[in-house]
Amino acid sequence: MLLFAIGFLQSTEVPKGPLATPLKPKSPPGSWATNDDYPSEAIRKEQYGTLHFTLTIDATGRPDSCHITWTSGFAELDQYSCAIFLKRAKFYPARDGAGKPIRATFSSTFRWEIPGAPKARDVPGIDLVVEVAKLPTGYARPALTRVHFARSGKPDSCRVEASSGNAAIDKVACEQVMSQSPAPNERINGGGMPDTRMVQVTFEPTGAK
């Protein structure tokens, strides 16, 4: 009897640099996790949902980092998923025009499901705009952060999942997230209250709007 269903919804390969051979998984992404991998505590709390992630694959075909780009709504599921992908995902590396193995990224969507439970809905992200007198040097793009909320509803941690291009700016982005993020106010997926939200932080010159 199938108790818990999990699966990949889609996958895309996003190689970097001139390409002759694209990145290719050695095994189907759907085989990286099984029903037995569902965290028991998440099952007990009826936590499930869809997450988007990006793996960075080194020149040997092994992933060396995992970033969540859209949260399931629950930190345990996000972090546990990344741990599984980092351990089990293996690739034939991408190669440049000269045939040399190169680093590349693999992005995909993964869904944790409990049969009979309401259909999983995406957890809404938060857009935060920070006005500054002048854009900082090194700022290339909005910073994508993942903020965790304590039981009180207040944010207690922030992690940068996609950098703005500058570590100092990323730090400021998290500081702004910690002071301004609104607490989640609705349950998702018919289960628990989300404890994690994605916050995109955009820096704009004062009066740019």
C-alpha positions in Angstrom: 0.0 0.0 0.0 1.3 3.4 -1.0 1.3 5.6 2.1 3.2 8.7 0.9 3.8 9.9 -2.6 6.7 12.1 -3.6 7.9 13.1 -7.0 9.6 15.5 -9.3 7.3 17.7 -11.4 9.8 19.0 -13.9 13.5 19.6 -14.4 15.6 21.9 -16.5 19.3 22.2 -17.0 20.9 25.6 -16.9 24.6 25.2 -17.9 27.0 28.1 -17.7 29.5 29.2 -20.4 30.0 27.9 -23.9 28.5 24.5 -24.2 29.3 21.4 -26.3 27.7 18.7 -24.0 24.9 19.5 -21.6 24.7 18.4 -18.0 22.9 15.0 -17.7 21.7 13.1 -14.6 23.2 9.6 -14.3 19.9 8.3 -12.9 16.3 9.6 -13.3 15.8 12.5 -10.8 12.6 10.7 -9.7 14.8 7.9 -8.2 16.7 10.2 -5.9 14.1 9.9 -3.2 11.6 7.3 -2.2 8.5 7.1 0.0 10.6 5.9 2.9 12.5 9.3 2.8 9.5 11.3 4.0 10.6 12.8 7.4 8.4 11.2 10.2 8.0 14.4 12.1 6.8 16.2 8.9 4.3 13.4 8.4 3.0 13.7 12.0 2.5 17.4 11.5 0.9 16.9 8.1 3.5 19.0 6.4 3.7 18.7 2.6 4.1 20.9 -0.4 6.1 21.8 -3.5 9.6 23.3 -3.5 11.9 24.6 -6.3 15.6 24.0 -6.0 18.9 24.6 -7.8 22.0 22.3 -7.6 25.4 23.5 -8.6 27.3 20.7 -10.2 31.1 20.6 -10.2 33.3 19.5 -13.1 33.3 15.9 -11.8 29.5 15.7 -12.0 28.8 15.9 -8.2 26.6 18.6 -6.6 28.4 20.8 -4.2 25.6 23.2 -3.2 21.8 23.2 -3.1 19.6 26.3 -2.9 15.9 26.6 -2.4 14.3 29.1 -4.8 10.7 28.5 -3.8 9.9 27.0 -0.4 7.5 24.2 0.5 6.5 26.3 3.4 8.4 24.2 5.9 12.1 24.5 6.7 12.4 20.8 7.6 11.2 19.6 4.2 13.3 22.2 2.4 16.5 21.3 4.2 15.9 17.6 4.2 15.2 17.7 0.4 18.5 19.5 -0.3 20.4 16.9 1.9 19.0 14.1 -0.1 19.7 15.7 -3.5 23.3 16.5 -2.5 23.9 12.9 -1.4 22.2 11.0 -4.2 22.3 13.2 -7.4 25.1 12.3 -9.8 25.6 13.7 -13.2 27.6 13.4 -16.4 29.3 16.9 -16.3 28.6 19.6 -18.8 31.5 20.3 -21.2 32.6 23.4 -22.9 33.3 23.8 -26.6 36.8 22.4 -26.1 35.4 19.3 -24.4 36.6 20.4 -20.9 34.3 19.5 -18.0 32.7 22.7 -16.5 30.5 23.7 -13.6 26.8 24.0 -14.3 23.5 24.2 -12.5 20.5 22.0 -12.4 17.1 23.4 -11.4 14.0 21.3 -10.7 10.7 21.2 -8.8 10.0 18.6 -6.1 6.7 17.7 -4.4 6.0 16.0 -1.1 2.5 14.6 -1.0 0.3 12.7 1.5 -2.5 10.8 -0.3 -5.9 12.0 0.5 -4.7 15.4 1.7 -5.8 18.6 0.0 -3.8 19.5 -3.1 -0.6 21.3 -2.3 -0.6 25.1 -3.0 2.4 27.2 -3.6 3.5 29.3 -0.6 3.3 33.0 -1.6 6.6 34.8 -1.7 7.2 38.3 -0.3 8.6 41.2 -2.3 10.5 43.7 -0.2 11.8 46.9 -1.7 14.5 48.8 0.2 15.1 52.4 -0.8 18.7 53.7 -0.6 20.3 57.0 -1.5 22.5 55.3 -4.0 22.7 51.7 -5.2 25.7 50.0 -3.6 28.7 49.0 -5.7 28.4 45.4 -6.6 24.7 45.2 -6.5 23.7 43.1 -9.6 20.2 41.8 -8.8 17.6 41.4 -6.0 18.7 39.1 -3.2 16.5 36.0 -2.7 16.3 35.0 0.9 14.6 32.4 3.0 13.2 33.5 6.3 12.2 31.2 9.1 9.5 32.2 11.6 9.4 31.2 15.3 6.1 30.0 16.9 5.5 33.5 17.9 5.3 34.5 14.3 8.4 36.6 14.4 11.3 35.9 12.1 14.2 34.2 13.8 16.6 33.4 11.0 17.4 34.5 7.4 19.4 32.7 4.7 20.4 34.0 1.3 19.5 31.5 -1.4 20.4 33.7 -4.4 23.0 36.4 -3.9 22.6 40.0 -5.0 26.2 39.8 -6.2 27.7 41.3 -3.1 28.0 39.6 0.3 27.8 42.9 2.2 24.5 43.7 0.4 23.2 40.2 1.1 23.8 40.8 4.8 21.8 44.1 4.7 19.1 42.3 2.8 18.7 39.8 5.6 18.7 42.5 8.2 15.8 44.2 6.4 14.0 40.9 6.1 14.3 40.2 9.8 12.9 43.6 10.7 10.2 43.9 8.1 8.8 40.5 7.1 5.1 40.0 8.0 4.2 36.9 9.9 2.4 34.1 8.0 -1.3 34.5 8.6 -2.8 31.4 6.9 -2.4 27.7 6.9 -1.3 26.1 3.7 -2.2 22.7 2.1 -4.8 22.1 4.8 -1.9 21.3 7.3 0.2 23.4 9.6 1.1 27.0 9.5 4.1 27.7 7.2 7.3 28.4 9.1 9.3 29.4 6.1 8.7 32.0 3.4 10.8 33.3 0.5 11.5 37.0 0.4 13.0 38.8 -2.6 14.8 42.0 -1.5 15.2 44.7 -4.2 17.3 47.8 -3.6 16.2 50.9 -5.4 17.4 54.5 -5.4 15.1 56.9 -3.5 12.5 58.3 -5.8 13.1 55.7 -8.5 9.4 54.8 -8.6 
